[in-house]
Every structure is written in C-alpha cells, then in structure tokens.
C-alpha cells in the first residue's frame, strides 16, 4: 500500500530508504515507538510511508542536543554527563524489555564485526561461537541497531529522545534483527573509548571512560529484565571499535592497537 506524503511542514521529518529496506525500517520504527510509549521513552512515531518515493515521514520531536554534543561541551560537568549516560542506559534497557522478539531474524551481523571478533575469541562460559551467534544463551532482544552518540538526544527541558532505529552497517545490517543485548550496548560503549571531559572551572582533564561504562550499565540493568554479561560486552565493544575503524578505511594495526589499548583502560 502506498500512502502519499504531503508537503513537509515544520512538524515533519522525512527520511529516505532503499526500496528493499523500506518495509522493515517502517515496521521497526513503529515497534520502537510503541514500545517507547509503553515504557515512557520518547521515540518519534511513524506518520506516513510512501513506497513510491521510498520515504517515511516521522513525527518531529524537538531534541536539539545529542549525547555527542553534551560530551563535547567543555562546560558540562562530569556529574551531568554521567547522569545523562545513565538515563540513556535506562532508556535502552526499557526498550529492550518492551520490544517483541518472535518472528524476526537472529544474529545477522556485518562481516566486519564478525572478523573483528577474531578467530581466537573465546565466548564467555565456554559456549561455542555458533550458539552465541544465534542468540541461544543470553536473552534475545530486538536491536535498536544504531544506539550511539548522535541518536541519543535531549529536548530543551532535558527529556531523552531515541531516534533512528536503523542498522549502522559496520555492526548491524538488518533493521529487524534479534541479538544479544550487549550488541546494542557495545555500540554506545565504543563511543566511550578515550573519552575525557575538561571542566572549565577546574581547568584540568578528567578521564571518564570507566565511570561512563558504569553509569550506562547501572541505568540499563535498572530497567532491563536481565543483567549485562560483562565479558561479552567487553568482546563486543572491542570488535565494534575495530569494525568502525575498518569501516572508516583505517583498519590498520597501527590504528587498531592503540584503540584496543584505550578500550582496555576504559572498560569497567
């Protein structure tokens, strides 16, 4: 069915997708908005879908500040940053708990991410990689797919808004994909590698990496139906960093080794 999308107004946001991905993207966005409404997490609703144009018109939500903006603001205090990161973890935990899992493909990951895990990676608990790949050990959750700095946003009054639940390409490749919760957490966790904040009043740099992970996991586990597997999160976060480096055309050992070392210093 094709639904015509009227001219864009100030309260519209239109995004275009390849024809083969449109239906899954629309279904995912609707599921995410419904889950968000059920658990008190703001997610823009789908207003219309235009199959001919390959477009989805979303509800416009005023959320001018991303988590990246906040982390880059030197006037932001460590306490504020940690509180917002904990809020982001809680939002993801609540969404994971509310989203359905039945009838969707499982464990569809990018080749970059699979390579980045490495042939020598040993899964937690001695479970075979094949079992982990199909989500049979830890709880299965429908992935946001791109729960990173730019898609965790805040409104003028500090309300958290989660946008753009689409695969990012270098880790996730399918909009309707069920996988381990640590996969979604690894994406935002990879953003914490080497993260510092320099409070203006104090005039010095504070490394927040471990505290950021702790705040994220505290928020997540407070709303999710399951604890986070730290060993799996560590492996997935490392692989996400490496997959992103490769995706950016920087997949060279002289780049990956420093990234991995930063990761080790900043993981909980």
Order of alpha helices (4+ residues) and beta strands (2+ residues): beta-alpha-beta-beta-beta-beta-alpha-alpha-beta-alpha-alpha-beta-beta-beta-beta-alpha-beta-beta-alpha-alpha-alpha
